[in-house]
Amino acid sequence: MLTSLGQGVTFHADVAPIIHANCTECHRAGEIGPMPFTTYEEIAAYGEFIEYVTSIGYMPPWTPDPEYQHFLGERSLSQDDIETLSAWIDAGKPEGNPADNPGVPVFPEGSQVGTPDLVIGMPDPYVHEGDNTEQYQVFVIPTDFDEDVAIRAVEVRTGNGAIAHHAILGIDISGTAQELDAASPGMGYESFGDFGFDAYENFFAGWAPGIEAVIHPEGLGRIIPAGSDLLLQMHYGPTGVDQTDQTELNLFFCDEEIEREVTTGIMGPWSIGEPFVIPPNQVKTFHGEYLIPADLSLLNITPHSHLIGASWEVFATSPNGLDTIPLISIPEWDFNWQGMFTFPTLTKVPAGYTMEAIASYDNTADNPFNPNDPPQTVYYGDLTGDEMFFVFFNFVPYQEGDEDISMSSST
């Protein structure tokens, strides 16, 4: 907690590296953070607030427990980081020597992957009304592919970082999404939590600020079927004035025929062995199980519930119960900060293991996110007041050496 010169903690030497590495990605001009954190003056003005939200774990917004499992794009502070911020506040927020500041990171503009093979997206700007409410809007994007196309990466390029909170991509081959769009006024249709129906792919890709695009390693890829529609669900944060967004998708095709197609596995409410019913004034826990039929390698994982979701833990256990593979733990579920979490390397789960998911739901008046006042019995469904129990996981059949294959685009 001391600088290399043996002096007390200062902004430039100790605090700036923490803020720039974990906060400035979103807290800068034109991005979704409500105030910029780039200079001493900007950060010092919110010093006490920063200390509070970091001390309780509310910021930076990263819900998985980093001591349970690591993922690409982690934004979490160590205990030393938190203590450094507190020490700086206690010392009166000293600025220190500007020469000690490593500088504001240079955030790349344009594609982080390269030159896309195809750019498609929303045909016109979408107006997000300035009524200080959040919005979940699904946009239907035809691919017009005459044949199946193997995809190496999908990159979401938002048109307005000040309101774009996160995005989830799916695929529809049935035309259902176009029907929902046609029945809804304006561009796209509103859908909270999912796409409003069981799509062909419910979690084809995802995006959140600071999370790099998933670039599949050589020989791996995903398939977009001929004639299908991409579904882009945008979560827009609240704003006090009308804002527009015209998000685009950069598609990167596989250069050669893929050897292993990435497949999505789903553990749903059918796996819990009991009715998915959450009585009022109770904290209810469900335990789902999914038998792994053959050796597989996981790329990423996505737990999913709605507003009364409280926590998740997903792991895989050996048949004899002597081995456990931790996959993801979210001690405090936050629907507004859900995501697709990618492992640093391919993660093997052997045949015969059981993937287990334990999810808790707080249907009491003590839950500030409970949509019902007073609490009501909650069932499975697509609406805001309904709930879900899903774990989506993308995988390929295991091959020897998969554990050494990195999922990071920077390696």
Secondary structure, 3 states (H helix, E strand, C coil): CCCCCCCCCCHHHHHHHHHHHHCCCCCCCCCCCCCCCCCHHHHHHCHHHHHHHHHCCCCCCCCCCCCCCCCCCCCCCCHHHHHHHHHHHHCCCCCCCHHHCCCCCCCCCCCCCCCCCEEEECCCCEEECCCCCCEEEEEEEECCCCCCEEEEEEEEECCCCCCEEEEEEEEECCCHHHHHHHHCCCCCEECCCCCCCCCCEEEEEEECCCCCCCECCCCEEEEECCCCEEEEEEEECCCCCCEEECCEEEEEECCCCCCEECEEEEECHHHCCCCCEECCCEEEEEEEEEECCCCEEEEEEEEECCCCEEEEEEEEECCCCCCEEEEEEECCCCHHHCCCEEEEEEEEECCCCEEEEEEEEEECCCCCCCCCCCCCCEEECCCCCCECCEEEEEEEECCCCHHHCECCCCC
